[in-house]
Amino acid sequence: MQRPAILGGPRSVPDAKPVWPKIDAATLQEIERVLTTEPLCPVGNTGIQGEFENRFAAFHGRNFALATNGGTAALMLSVHGSGVQPGDEVIVSPFTWGASISCALQCGGIPIFADIQRSTFALDPDAVRAVISERTRAIVVVHLFGGPANLNALRGIADEHGIALIEDCAQAAGGWYDGQRLGTIGDFGAFSLQASKNLTGGEGGILICDDREMFERAMSMGTHPQRLFAELTLPEFQQRIDSLAFNYRMHTTSAAIAKGQLDHLDQWTDMRNDNAAKLYDAVKNFDFLEIPEIPNQTSTSKHAFYHMPFIYRPGVLPIDRDLFCRALSAEGMTAEPYVRIPFHLRPRIQNHDYFGRGYPWSLADSPPRYQRGDCPVAEEICEVEFQIKDPLHEECSDVVAGMVEAFRKIENAAEAIAAAASEVVEFDLAERTKGWD
């Protein structure tokens, strides 16, 4: 067994890994076409933007799609489209990217945190049910790392209480749940098209839904008046048309890139699943790792594998999770924790500090206080989760084999890595304390 790279040995993972984003000649040709023949700032469902919206909606079997300048905007408009008003409560996850929470805050909604399931990293339906109140208006469920949440249970809870279910699919384009594409079971599906995402426009976002009223409400808050005059049909929203809305338009080139990528999304998703299955199968017997549950490849559900998550079992090896990730990264892969501090314990949430003057929490008669222990599973997972971020959308058996070899090298050399790390810390402390006595 070779010396691990963190101790000076050779890297296990080849440098020639799949390149992402994948921009082919057809995409470049389409970008050139729209840059030279179409407006750079489209304001309606026309040209390449209209083509992308219509195709994305049809791809998911939904009636409506609205392109935006980012996934954050798509989420915010989904929350607004769901009818959330200032002072309403929105159930969110503490283990996520901040946009899954700020989308509620931006609408004046008060985030209520529900715990997650260890198996999916997504909202636990029992925990959601426990925090629903008469002020709850929506649930934002995140398909984290591309893995489908327990949507049947969450959809049932939303329907039972007459509240909206919003799917945050920023990391889950291409995934399926129980025979349906992710983003089609909630009232809204919101997607990010940022450069690292499974479907990318370089930047941008898009939302989808089936309900005309919800769609028009969402559109009315983030779209140019010219488009609103052309497309709004309901009097409630027609009378709101003006230039006070947010400017969330997508750029032409983002639509051109993302539209062409739809042709390859299912193929890329299948390959991500194949590569992840090979890696998980090869490392599943390591005592220091816990492999999350993923849908069986023959089922009607499918993981999208934006990233590959793991749980590190502390105490099995003499190195902690963070040092283990540093050792993996030295081998030529990108490994790091995703959420180090759950959001309900972060200062801005703890201090009710978003817009200022305690808003929107100050709208509540009794604003929620967020405490350690509110979401014990999420709090634990923050201490032990890590993810491998390398894109594996192509056949790359040599890369997967190198990753497996990296895990083995680090396990076998864990004591030496721990000793070396200890020497570095002791040397650093000695240098810092020179002259103190």
C-alpha positions in Angstrom: 0.0 0.0 0.0 1.4 3.4 -1.0 2.0 6.3 1.3 -1.1 8.7 1.3 -0.7 11.9 -0.6 -1.1 14.0 2.6 2.1 12.4 3.8 4.0 13.0 0.6 2.9 9.9 -1.4 1.5 10.0 -5.0 -2.2 11.0 -5.6 -4.6 8.2 -6.2 -7.2 10.0 -8.3 -6.2 10.8 -11.9 -6.0 14.4 -12.9 -8.0 13.7 -16.1 -11.5 13.7 -14.5 -14.8 14.6 -16.3 -15.0 18.3 -17.0 -18.1 20.2 -15.8 -19.9 22.2 -17.1 -20.0 20.2 -20.3 -20.3 22.7 -23.2 -20.4 21.1 -26.6 -20.1 22.6 -30.1 -23.9 22.7 -30.6 -24.2 24.8 -27.4 -21.5 27.2 -28.6 -23.3 27.5 -31.9 -26.6 28.3 -30.2 -25.0 30.9 -27.9 -23.5 32.6 -31.0 -26.9 32.5 -32.7 -28.8 34.1 -29.8 -26.1 36.7 -29.2 -26.2 37.9 -32.8 -29.9 37.5 -33.6 -31.9 38.0 -30.4 -32.3 40.7 -27.7 -29.8 40.3 -24.9 -32.5 41.3 -22.4 -35.7 39.4 -23.2 -38.7 40.5 -21.1 -41.3 37.8 -22.2 -41.9 34.2 -23.1 -40.3 34.8 -26.4 -37.1 33.7 -28.3 -34.7 31.4 -26.6 -36.1 32.2 -23.1 -39.6 31.2 -24.2 -38.3 28.1 -25.9 -36.4 27.1 -22.7 -39.4 27.8 -20.4 -41.8 25.9 -22.6 -39.4 22.9 -23.1 -38.6 22.8 -19.4 -42.3 22.7 -18.4 -43.0 20.0 -21.0 -40.0 18.0 -19.9 -41.5 17.9 -16.4 -45.1 17.6 -17.5 -46.1 20.9 -15.9 -48.3 23.7 -17.3 -46.1 26.7 -16.5 -42.4 27.6 -16.2 -40.8 30.9 -15.3 -37.1 31.5 -15.9 -35.2 33.6 -13.4 -31.7 35.0 -12.9 -30.9 32.4 -10.1 -32.3 29.5 -8.1 -32.7 31.9 -5.1 -35.1 34.0 -7.1 -37.0 30.9 -8.3 -37.4 29.9 -4.6 -38.5 33.3 -3.4 -41.1 33.7 -6.2 -42.3 30.1 -5.4 -42.9 31.1 -1.8 -44.6 34.3 -2.8 -46.7 32.4 -5.4 -47.8 30.1 -2.6 -49.5 33.0 -0.9 -47.0 33.5 2.0 -47.5 36.9 3.5 -45.5 38.8 6.1 -45.8 37.1 9.5 -46.8 33.7 8.1 -44.7 30.7 9.1 -42.8 28.6 6.6 -41.3 25.2 7.6 -37.7 24.8 6.5 -34.7 22.6 7.0 -31.8 23.5 9.2 -29.4 21.4 7.1 -29.3 23.1 3.7 -28.0 26.1 1.7 -29.3 29.4 3.0 -31.5 30.2 0.0 -33.9 27.5 1.1 -34.5 29.6 4.2 -34.0 33.2 2.9 -36.8 32.5 0.3 -39.2 32.7 3.3 -37.5 35.6 4.9 -37.6 37.6 1.7 -41.4 37.3 1.6 -41.7 38.4 5.3 -42.2 34.8 6.4 -40.9 33.4 9.6 -38.8 30.3 9.3 -39.8 27.3 11.5 -37.2 24.6 11.6 -38.1 20.9 11.4 -35.6 18.2 11.9 -34.3 16.0 9.1 -34.1 12.2 8.4 -30.7 10.7 8.8 -31.3 8.5 5.7 -32.2 11.3 3.3 -30.8 14.5 4.8 -34.2 15.9 4.0 -37.2 17.0 6.2 -38.6 14.4 8.5 -42.4 14.2 7.9 -43.0 13.5 11.6 -40.9 16.5 12.6 -42.8 18.7 10.1 -46.1 17.6 11.5 -44.9 18.4 15.0 -44.2 22.1 14.2 -47.3 23.0 12.1 -49.4 25.7 13.5 -52.4 27.8 12.5 -49.9 30.3 11.0 -48.1 27.8 8.8 -48.5 28.5 5.1 -45.8 26.5 3.3 -43.2 23.8 3.6 -39.9 24.1 1.7 -38.4 20.6 1.2 -34.9 20.3 -0.1 -33.7 17.3 -2.2 -30.2 17.7 -0.8 -27.2 16.3 -2.8 -29.8 15.2 -5.4 -31.6 12.7 -3.2 -35.4 12.6 -3.2 -37.1 13.4 0.1 -40.1 11.5 1.5 -42.5 13.3 -0.8 -45.6 11.1 -0.4 -45.7 11.8 3.3 -44.9 15.5 3.0 -47.5 16.0 0.2 -50.1 14.3 2.4 -49.3 16.6 5.3 -49.5 19.7 3.1 -52.9 18.6 1.7 -54.2 17.7 5.1 -53.5 21.2 6.4 -54.2 23.2 3.3 -50.6 24.5 2.9 -48.3 24.7 0.0 -45.4 22.3 -0.7 -42.4 23.8 -2.4 -39.6 21.5 -3.8 -36.2 23.0 -3.7 -34.6 21.1 -6.6 -31.5 23.2 -6.9 -29.3 20.1 -6.5 -31.8 17.6 -7.9 -32.4 18.2 -11.6 -32.8 14.8 -13.2 -34.0 13.0 -10.1 -37.3 11.0 -9.7 -39.6 10.0 -6.9 -42.2 7.3 -7.2 -42.4 7.6 -10.9 -42.5 11.4 -11.1 -39.7 13.8 -11.8 -38.6 15.8 -8.8 -40.2 19.2 -8.8 -43.6 17.9 -10.0 -45.1 16.7 -6.7 -45.0 20.0 -4.9 -47.1 23.0 -5.8 -43.9 24.5 -7.1 -40.5 23.1 -8.1 -37.6 25.5 -8.0 -34.3 24.8 -9.8 -30.9 26.4 -9.9 -28.9 26.6 -13.1 -25.7 27.8 -11.5 -22.5 26.5 -13.1 -22.0 23.5 -10.8 -25.5 22.2 -11.0 -26.6 19.0 -12.9 -28.4 21.2 -15.4 -26.6 24.5 -15.9 -27.0 27.8 -17.7 -23.8 29.1 -16.1 -26.1 31.0 -13.9 -29.9 31.3 -13.6 -32.9 29.4 -12.2 -36.4 28.3 -13.2 -39.6 27.4 -11.4 -42.5 25.2 -12.5 -46.0 24.7 -11.4 -49.5 23.6 -12.6 -51.8 26.2 -10.9 -52.6 29.3 -12.9 -53.3 31.5 -9.9 -50.1 30.5 -8.1 -48.1 31.0 -11.3 -49.5 34.5 -11.9 -48.9 35.5 -8.3 -45.3 34.4 -8.6 -44.8 36.1 -12.0 -46.3 39.4 -10.7 -43.6 39.8 -8.1 -40.5 39.3 -10.3 -41.2 40.0 -13.9 -41.1 43.0 -16.3 -44.4 44.9 -16.8 -44.3 44.2 -20.5 -44.5 40.5 -19.9 -47.1 40.9 -17.2 -49.4 42.9 -19.5 -49.0 40.1 -22.1 -49.6 37.1 -19.9 -51.5 37.9 -16.7 -55.2 36.9 -17.0 -56.5 37.2 -13.5 -57.9 40.6 -12.4 -56.3 40.3 -8.9 -52.8 40.4 -10.5 -53.6 42.6 -13.5 -54.3 45.5 -11.3 -50.8 45.1 -9.7 -48.9 45.6 -12.9 -46.2 48.3 -12.6 -42.4 48.6 -12.3 -42.3 47.9 -8.6 -41.6 44.1 -9.0 -38.2 42.6 -8.5 -36.0 42.3 -11.6 -35.4 38.5 -11.8 -35.0 38.1 -15.6 -32.8 35.4 -17.0 -30.0 36.3 -19.4 -30.3 35.1 -23.0 -27.1 33.0 -22.9 -28.2 31.2 -19.8 -31.3 30.0 -21.6 -29.3 29.0 -24.6 -26.9 26.8 -22.5 -29.6 25.2 -20.3 -32.0 24.4 -23.2 -29.4 22.3 -25.0 -28.4 20.5 -21.8 -31.9 19.1 -21.3 -31.1 16.7 -24.2 -28.4 15.1 -22.0 -29.8 15.4 -18.5 -31.2 11.8 -18.2 -28.0 10.3 -19.6 -25.9 12.2 -17.2 -28.1 11.3 -14.3 -27.9 7.6 -15.1 -24.1 7.8 -15.3 -23.9 9.7 -12.0 -26.0 6.9 -10.5 -23.7 4.2 -11.9 -20.5 5.8 -10.7 -22.0 6.5 -7.2 -23.2 2.9 -6.9 -19.7 1.6 -7.8 -18.1 3.9 -5.3 -20.6 3.2 -2.5 -20.4 -0.6 -3.1 -16.6 -0.5 -2.9 -16.4 1.4 0.4 -19.6 0.2 2.2 -17.7 -2.2 4.5 -15.3 0.4 5.9 -16.2 0.6 9.6 -15.5 4.4 9.7 -18.1 5.2 7.0 -21.9 5.1 6.9 -23.5 5.1 3.5 -26.8 6.9 3.1 -29.8 5.1 1.8 -30.4 5.6 -1.9 -33.1 4.4 -4.2 -32.6 1.0 -5.8 -31.6 1.5 -9.5 -34.6 -0.6 -10.6 -37.1 1.4 -8.6 -39.2 4.3 -9.8 -37.2 6.7 -7.7 -33.8 8.0 -8.7 -31.1 9.9 -7.0 -29.6 12.8 -9.1 -26.2 12.8 -7.3 -25.3 16.4 -7.5 -22.7 15.4 -4.8 -22.0 12.1 -3.1 -22.7 12.3 0.7 -21.2 10.2 3.4 -21.4 10.0 7.2 -18.1 9.7 9.0 -18.2 7.6 12.2 -16.1 9.4 14.8 -13.8 7.4 17.0 -13.2 4.5 14.5 -10.0 6.1 13.1 -7.6 8.2 15.1 -8.3 11.3 12.9 -11.4 13.4 12.9 -13.7 14.1 10.0 -12.1 17.3 8.9 -8.6 15.8 8.7 -10.0 12.8 6.9 -11.5 15.2 4.3 -8.1 17.0 4.0 -6.5 13.6 3.3 -9.0 12.8 0.7 -8.6 16.1 -1.0 -4.8 15.6 -1.1 -5.5 12.4 -3.1 -7.0 14.5 -5.9 -10.7 14.7 -5.1 -12.8 17.4 -3.5 -14.1 16.3 -0.1 -15.6 18.6 2.5 -18.5 19.0 5.0 -21.6 20.7 3.6 -23.2 22.4 6.6 -21.0 22.8 9.6 -23.5 24.8 11.7 -27.2 24.1 11.4 -29.1 27.2 10.4 -31.3 27.4 13.5 -28.1 27.9 15.6 -26.5 30.6 13.3 -26.2 34.2 14.6 -28.6 35.9 12.2 -31.3 33.4 12.9 -30.6 33.4 16.7 -30.6 37.2 16.8 -33.6 37.7 14.5 -31.3 39.7 12.3 -32.3 39.8 8.6 -33.9 43.0 7.4 -33.2 44.9 10.7 -35.4 45.8 13.7 -36.1 42.1 14.2 -38.2 41.9 11.0 -39.9 39.6 10.0 -39.9 37.9 13.4 -41.2 41.1 15.0 -44.5 40.5 13.2 -45.3 37.6 15.4 -47.0 38.0 18.8 -44.5 35.5 20.2 -41.5 35.2 17.9 -39.9 31.7 17.9 -36.6 31.2 19.7 -34.3 28.7 18.2 -32.3 26.5 20.6 -29.8 23.7 20.5 -31.7 20.4 20.7 -34.6 21.7 18.5 -33.3 19.5 15.6 -31.0 16.8 17.1 -30.5 14.8 14.0 -29.4 17.8 11.9 -27.2 18.9 14.8 -25.5 15.5 14.8 -25.2 15.3 11.0 -23.4 18.6 10.9 -20.6 17.0 12.9 -20.2 13.9 10.8 -21.4 14.5 7.2 -19.1 15.1 4.3 -19.5 15.1 0.5 -17.4 14.3 -2.5 -18.0 17.0 -5.0 -16.2 15.8 -8.1 -18.5 15.6 -11.2 -19.0 12.0 -12.3 -21.4 12.4 -15.2 -19.3 10.3 -17.6 -17.9 6.8 -17.6 -14.8 7.2 -15.5 -13.9 3.8 -13.9 -10.3 4.9 -13.3 -11.4 7.9 -11.3 -13.8 5.8 -9.1 -11.0 3.2 -8.6 -8.7 6.0 -7.6 -11.2 7.2 -5.0 -11.5 3.7 -3.6 -7.8 3.5 -3.3 -7.6 6.8 -1.6 -10.1 5.6 1.1 -8.0 2.5 1.7 -4.7 4.4 1.9 -6.0 6.8 4.5 -7.5 4.0 6.6 -4.2 2.1 6.6 -2.2 5.2 7.4 -4.6 6.9 9.8 -2.2 6.6 12.8 0.7 8.1 10.8 -1.6 10.9 9.6 -2.7 11.6 13.2 0.9 11.7 14.4 2.0 14.0 11.7 -0.9 16.4 12.3 -0.1 16.4 16.0 3.5 17.3 15.3 2.4 20.2 13.1 0.1 21.5 15.8 2.8 21.2 18.5 5.4 22.9 16.3 2.9 25.7 15.5 2.1 26.2 19.2 5.8 26.3 20.0 6.5 28.9 17.4 3.6 31.0 18.5 4.7 31.0 22.2 8.4 31.8 21.8 9.5 34.5 24.2 6.4 34.2 26.4 8.4 33.0 29.4 
